[in-house]
Structures are given as C-alpha cells and as structure tokens.
Amino acid sequence: MTRPPYSLRRWPVAAAGAAGRLESGAKEECCPSMGDEFRYGHDEPGPPTASTVRARLAADRADTLARAAALSRDFDGIVAANALIAVDDEHDPEGGTTAFERAHVAALMAQAREHLHELDRALERLDLGQYGQCEACGGTIPPERLEIRPATTTCVRCAGSGPRRG
C-alpha cells in the first residue's frame, strides 16, 4: 500500500524510509481505507473548520512564543557568560565557538519571529475569509499542504515557481 508523503503523524511508519518498515508495536491497519477519515484525520469527518484552524494556529503560536522565550534566555546566558571575561574573538581559542553560538541562537530567534509573523498573517487571513486561498494565483491551497504548513500563503504550484527562501 503506498502512503502519501504528507501527514507522517497519522501513519505508524514514522520516517521508515522506502522499505516502509513498521516501528515496533505499530499496526499496519491504522488507516486502511484512505478515505476522507484518513485525509482529514481520524477525529475530523471533513475539511477542518475555521475554529479548528484557529485553534491549531493559536497552539502553534503559543509553541513558537515559548521557543522564542527560551532562545532569548539562551542568548542572554551566552552574553552574560562572556561579559565577565575579556572577549577577543580573533585571538581567544574559544572566541570562534562563542561567536558561532551567539550567531546561531540569534538566527533561531529571527526564524521564530518570522514564524510568529506568518502565523499572525494566517490568523488575519482566517478572519477575512481568505485562509486557504493562494495569494499568487487565487486558487485553493490543498488541505494536505495547509496541514503541513498551516501558515502558508501559496499553493504548491506557485510555491515552486517563486523565489526560494534561504
């Protein structure tokens, strides 16, 4: 039985690879029908409702805020640890590592802020009744894509034709 690449969380084979080996204790008959109950989840009989989408976006936003707060604490810890010593990144044997850690955490913080912005835009589109509509072509974004990337603004075709983000 072939499995679609989306929604690994619904399949007992979590990233098992091409061989499709089951995790220990998993049951193959998890989703045998591949009907709408598979496509939209076991507990959702059809496409997600606005309240379901809003709850998912809010939960993702709360997780992202928590991650951003933890990263901010990590960044502050790195800065505080280096404030007590004379830091000369060029000549200090640990300087390169410290600079890398600072830059790495700063980049992760920027990604979290960008994701928060995307989630806020998705909530705005939901309020305007435009959630799930491609901003480039006006077509419908498939539910499978929205399940994987709930804050996406483009369909697969338009996302593939646009400039790539780093």
N, C-alpha and C positions, 0 to 999 in steps of 0.2 A: 504494500500500500504506500503510495507516495504521499509525502507530507509537505504542505505548503511551507515556505520559508518564514512566514510571519507567525507570531504568537508562540514562541517556544514554551512559554509558561503553561500553555494548555496541553502540551504533549509530555508524556512521561519520558521521552527521549530528549533530554536537555543537552543540546550540542553534542550528540553522539557521533556526528560525522556521517560520511557516506554509507558506512556499514549499517547504521541505524540500530546499533546495539542498545538494548534497554538498560537503564540504571537498575541496580539491584532492588528488587521489591516492586518495580513498576509493572503495570499491567498493560498489555498491548491493546486490550479492548476499551481503552479510555474513551475514544471518540470514533467509533466505527462508522457512523453514518455519514459524517462530513456534511451534514445538512446545516440549516440555519442555527441550530443549537450549538454546533461546533463553531461556525463562523462568527457568531456574536457572543459566545461563551455559554457555559452550562446554565447559568442562572439568568441569562437575558434572552427572552424569546425572539427579539428582533433587534433592529438597529438601536444604538444607545439613545436614550432620551436626553434632553437638554440638562435635566437635573443630574443625570448620571455623568455626563461630560463635565459639568460644572464641579461636581464632587471630585472627579478624577484630577481635573486641573488644579483644584484647591489643594488636594493632597500632594500633588507633585510640587506645587508652590511651597507648601509647608516643609517638605523634604529639602527642597533647594535652599530655603531660608536657613534651615538648620545646618546644612552643609556649608553655606557661606559663613555662618557664625563660627563654626568650628575652624574653618580655614582662616578666618580673621584672628582667632585666638592663636592658631599655629604661627601665623605671620608675626603677631605681636611677640610671641615667645622667641622667635628667631631674632627679631630686632633687639629685644631685651637682653638676650644672651650675648649678643655681640656688642652691646652698649658698654659693657663692663671692661672690655678689652680694647686695646688699640687695634683697629682693623685696617690692615693694608692688604687688600685682596691680591695685589700683584705679587707681594713677597711672602705672605703668610701661607704656609703649606695647607692650611685648612680654608684659606680665603676663597679658593675656587669652589669648594664644596658649599660654603656658606652662601656665596653669591648665587650658586645654582639653586639651592634650597629656597632662597628668597624669591628668585625669579619664577621658580616652579609653582610655589604657593600663590604668588601674585597672578600668574596665568590662570590657575584654577579658580581664583576668586573672580577674575574677569569673566571666565566662562559661566560661573554661577550667576553673576549679574546679568549677563546676556540671556541666559535661560529664563531668569525671572522676567526680564523684559518681554521675551517671546510668550511666556505664559500669560502675562498681563494683556498682551495684544490678543491672544486667543480668547481670553475671557471677554474682552471688548467685542470681538467678532461674534461671540456667542450671544451677547446682549443685543447686538444689531441684527441677529438672524443671518449672519454671513459665515458662521463657523462651518467648515467642511466644504467651502467653495474656494476654488483655486483663484488666487489673486492675479495670476498671469493670464489664464485663458477663460476664466469664469465657469469652468466645468466643475463637476463634483469630485471631491477628493475621496477615494475609496475608503470605506470604514477600516479596512485592514491597515492602511497607511496611517490613519488617524489613531489607531490603536497603538501602533509602534511609536509614532511621533505625534502626540496629541496637539502640539503647538505649531505643526507645520502649516504653511500658507500656500503650498503649491502641490499639484498632483504629481505623480511620478514622471510623466512625460515632460512637464515644464521644469521640474527639478533637475532632470537630466540634461536639459538644453541650456540651462542658465550657468552663470559662472560658479565655480566651485569655491566653497568656503574652506579655509585652512583649518 
